[in-house]
Amino acid sequence: MVPRTCPRGSTWCINNYTYPVIINVMRKKSKAKLKPQVLNFPDGFLWGATTASYQVEGGIENNDWTQAAREGKVPPAGIACDSYNLYEKDFYFAKSLGHNTHRLSIEWARIEPEEGRFDDKEIEHYRKVLMSLTAHGLEPFVTLWHFTLPDWFAQRGGFLAPHAKTYFVRYCGYVVERLGELANYWITINEPMFYASNGYSKGQWPPFEKNIFDFINIANVLTMSHNLVYEKIKSLRPSLQVGIAKNNICFESNKKTLNRLASKFMNYFWNLRFLNKISRHQDFIGLNYYFYKKFGSKPRLPKSDMGWDIYPKGIYNVLLQLKKYHKPIYITENGLADAKDDKREKFIKDHLRWIYQAIQEGIDVRGYLYWSLLDNFEWAHGYGPKFGLIEVNPKTMGRKVRPSARKYAKICRENLIKF
Ligand code: IFM
């Protein structure tokens, strides 16, 4: 055998015989590591992304967030991504990125700008939007309420006001009666616990309260509101699939008793209590997963631009807990702020790997919708955080697909991930 020569100047080269041996060992090792793994998702799996009206539409001036912006308490959303006008373009992008579903929300303040006055022009607008989704081959998921309240409703005290549930049910019924035939999947409320916590306990969102009793009250009112809307929709159109978009957190603890108790309590209070109360009023569960909270010392984890820990296994833990509800599950949001786009591809793949694992263990996950299709208005943080698969130029409203979106597109098209 003719011995191979060492690379010149190599410090680890012992002699010409050990070099090939070392290289072979390294090759074997790296082969073992890189053994390709193909994870096939179930047939008919839904792939897409999510947006919400106030965060992308622009031009909304009559809700509690615009009022708070006028008072200087939160940043203004202004024209946002102008998706009110550019929705066709957005859906075209989504389709060209391999998506087969899309979740968006309807702005209550547009539909009912004054108490009891419904605007059929806006119904017609959303009719066109939903028809356009279908025309683009995107299965619509429609959220009826995603955080923002019409001024008139907020001024009366929002969901804590005496007739709040009745108003909410009336609005939802009005929309579903007119647009129900255009979508199979309807989400009543987005992230009720976050709404309750940010608005009523932390005081960071309208109505900027810090009152633990109101926080609990609001959470309870929202469960009842969901149940009533569920019944209303079922009475109007029994075949529609109705659910919630529930943001669940992965709570863990070290072995200390107090920490274990804290984690158990929070898991019940934040994740399960709401779902238990609506368990007979849901056809599917929409899971939004972003957060990991460990009681006791936490491992060092990579972080998103928001400083949020990236913990993909958490989605698996949270999914396993949903098994007891025996309902199909759609991941209605999961994503990160990543302006440089250097973490997004791995983020998506790692979460999908754990979702795949949950499916193998019998969890009925039927879709994954990334948050968000576009960079958009991130509530109290304004336009700083970049969650989008697609960048939006705030001046020209031009859209630019990020490289990670193309990687995600491949997964969507092939219905599988390769590692
Ligand atoms: O932007 C929000 C969205 O409105 C609800 N879920 C979490 C997203 C990221 O914070």
Residues whose N, C-alpha, C, O or C-beta is under 5 A from the ligand:
A	BS01	IFM	none
